Each structure stands twice: as structure tokens, then as C-alpha cells.
């Protein structure tokens, strides 16, 4: 399981709409919104789905861009004997 922290940039007036759309996803945890419209999330998903999940979030109406801040896949690397 990978854990990824990221910011979703929106126009300030689109933040609540985007947040409502992303609230349907069971693998996302919402941590807050800044005055500039940035929404802060953590995604917990298998590492082989990260690119697809982040692209789907980026393609959501009202999203300007997705800015990953951190990615942790240590448990998967340990399970494969790579750590």
C-alpha cells in the first residue's frame, strides 16, 4: 500500500465542488482547504495504481493541477525484499 500526500489546486470558488466530488473516493482522506483554493489530501492505494488515481483526480472538473508532496511505498518494497 502506498501513501501519498498531495495538494489539489482549484479556483477558490471551485474548492467545495471539487471536495464534494472527491469525497466519494474511499481511498482519499481530506485534510483541509487553504484560502487560495488548495485542497490537501492523502491517498492510500496500491503503488501500481498511483499514476492512474492521481490522473483521475487531475481530470476532475474544477481541478487545475495536482501537486504530489510525498510518496511512501516502504511496506511494498520490504515485502519484495528490496529494503
Secondary structure, 3 states (H helix, E strand, C coil): CEEEEEEEEECHHHHHHHHHHHCCCCCEEEEEECCCCCEEEEEEECHHHHHHHHHHHHCCCCEEEEEEEEEECHHHHHHCCCC
